[in-house]
Amino acid sequence: MLLDEMHKEDVKAVLRKKFGSLAAFERAEALAAQSVSEVFRGRPSRRTRDAIERVLRENAEATESIVPVDTQASPAFHRQNSQGR
């Protein structure tokens, strides 16, 4: 499960990016207040875990099509590094 593989702050970041806040996620999914925090504290809630997993899977599918940036590109390609200065 993605929830078990990811750091809890990364999971929270995905939820915040999509819903704006954890509370907004809980409201959108008709979950109890603080239910996400309870899952991270080790208090199991199958309904909350399933909702989080669904969002994480959707996010993973959406990001699969994103092409990674080549961070090893030569700095000479940057306009501020041109030799004309």
CYANA upper distance limits for C-alpha pairs under 8 A (distance plus 0.5 A):
  1 MET  CA      5 GLU  CA      7.08
  1 MET  CA     53 GLU  CA      7.77
  2 LEU  CA      6 MET  CA      6.62
  2 LEU  CA     53 GLU  CA      6.97
  2 LEU  CA     56 LEU  CA      7.28
  2 LEU  CA     57 ARG  CA      7.96
  3 LEU  CA      7 HIS  CA      8.42
  3 LEU  CA      8 LYS  CA      8.33
  3 LEU  CA     11 VAL  CA      7.61
  3 LEU  CA     49 ARG  CA      8.27
  3 LEU  CA     52 ILE  CA      7.90
  3 LEU  CA     53 GLU  CA      6.70
  3 LEU  CA     56 LEU  CA      8.09
  6 MET  CA     10 ASP  CA      6.97
  6 MET  CA     11 VAL  CA      7.05
  7 HIS  CA     11 VAL  CA      6.97
  8 LYS  CA     12 LYS  CA      6.70
  8 LYS  CA     40 PHE  CA      7.47
  9 GLU  CA     13 ALA  CA      6.59
 10 ASP  CA     14 VAL  CA      6.85
 11 VAL  CA     15 LEU  CA      6.90
 11 VAL  CA     56 LEU  CA      8.00
 12 LYS  CA     16 ARG  CA      6.54
 12 LYS  CA     22 LEU  CA      7.68
 13 ALA  CA     17 LYS  CA      6.51
 14 VAL  CA     18 LYS  CA      6.85
 14 VAL  CA     56 LEU  CA      7.68
 14 VAL  CA     59 ASN  CA      7.99
 15 LEU  CA     19 PHE  CA      6.37
 15 LEU  CA     20 GLY  CA      7.83
 15 LEU  CA     21 SER  CA      7.43
 15 LEU  CA     22 LEU  CA      6.92
 15 LEU  CA     25 PHE  CA      7.27
 15 LEU  CA     52 ILE  CA      8.41
 15 LEU  CA     55 VAL  CA      7.92
 16 ARG  CA     20 GLY  CA      4.95
 16 ARG  CA     21 SER  CA      5.09
 16 ARG  CA     22 LEU  CA      6.60
 16 ARG  CA     25 PHE  CA      8.35
 17 LYS  CA     21 SER  CA      8.31
 19 PHE  CA     24 ALA  CA      6.32
 19 PHE  CA     25 PHE  CA      5.99
 20 GLY  CA     24 ALA  CA      7.03
 20 GLY  CA     25 PHE  CA      8.26
 21 SER  CA     25 PHE  CA      6.93
 22 LEU  CA     26 GLU  CA      6.74
 22 LEU  CA     36 VAL  CA      7.72
 23 ALA  CA     27 ARG  CA      6.67
 23 ALA  CA     33 ALA  CA      7.27
 23 ALA  CA     34 GLN  CA      7.85
 24 ALA  CA     28 ALA  CA      6.53
 25 PHE  CA     29 GLU  CA      6.66
 26 GLU  CA     30 ALA  CA      6.38
 26 GLU  CA     31 LEU  CA      5.28
 26 GLU  CA     32 ALA  CA      7.07
 26 GLU  CA     33 ALA  CA      6.97
 26 GLU  CA     34 GLN  CA      8.32
 26 GLU  CA     35 SER  CA      7.80
 26 GLU  CA     36 VAL  CA      8.04
 27 ARG  CA     31 LEU  CA      6.61
 27 ARG  CA     32 ALA  CA      8.32
 27 ARG  CA     33 ALA  CA      8.34
 29 GLU  CA     51 ALA  CA      7.61
 31 LEU  CA     35 SER  CA      7.17
 31 LEU  CA     47 ARG  CA      8.49
 31 LEU  CA     48 THR  CA      7.33
 34 GLN  CA     38 GLU  CA      6.76
 35 SER  CA     39 VAL  CA      6.86
 35 SER  CA     45 SER  CA      8.22
 35 SER  CA     48 THR  CA      7.14
 36 VAL  CA     40 PHE  CA      7.03
 36 VAL  CA     48 THR  CA      7.22
 37 SER  CA     41 ARG  CA      6.77
 38 GLU  CA     42 GLY  CA      7.02
 38 GLU  CA     43 ARG  CA      5.85
 38 GLU  CA     44 PRO  CA      7.89
 39 VAL  CA     43 ARG  CA      5.63
 39 VAL  CA     44 PRO  CA      5.99
 39 VAL  CA     45 SER  CA      6.99
 39 VAL  CA     48 THR  CA      7.95
 39 VAL  CA     49 ARG  CA      7.66
 44 PRO  CA     49 ARG  CA      8.23
 45 SER  CA     49 ARG  CA      6.63
 46 ARG  CA     50 ASP  CA      6.49
 47 ARG  CA     51 ALA  CA      6.78
 48 THR  CA     52 ILE  CA      6.71
 49 ARG  CA     53 GLU  CA      6.52
 50 ASP  CA     54 ARG  CA      6.64
 51 ALA  CA     55 VAL  CA      6.98
 52 ILE  CA     56 LEU  CA      6.70
 53 GLU  CA     57 ARG  CA      6.57
 54 ARG  CA     58 GLU  CA      6.72
 55 VAL  CA     59 ASN  CA      6.62
 56 LEU  CA     60 ALA  CA      6.60
 57 ARG  CA     61 GLU  CA      6.67
 58 GLU  CA     62 ALA  CA      6.68
 59 ASN  CA     63 THR  CA      6.67
 60 ALA  CA     64 GLU  CA      6.74
 61 GLU  CA     65 SER  CA      8.10
 62 ALA  CA     66 ILE  CA      8.25
 73 ALA  CA     77 PHE  CA      8.14
 75 PRO  CA     81 ASN  CA      7.40
 76 ALA  CA     81 ASN  CA      6.05
 76 ALA  CA     82 SER  CA      7.12
 77 PHE  CA     81 ASN  CA      7.62
 77 PHE  CA     82 SER  CA      8.14
 78 HIS  CA     82 SER  CA      7.53
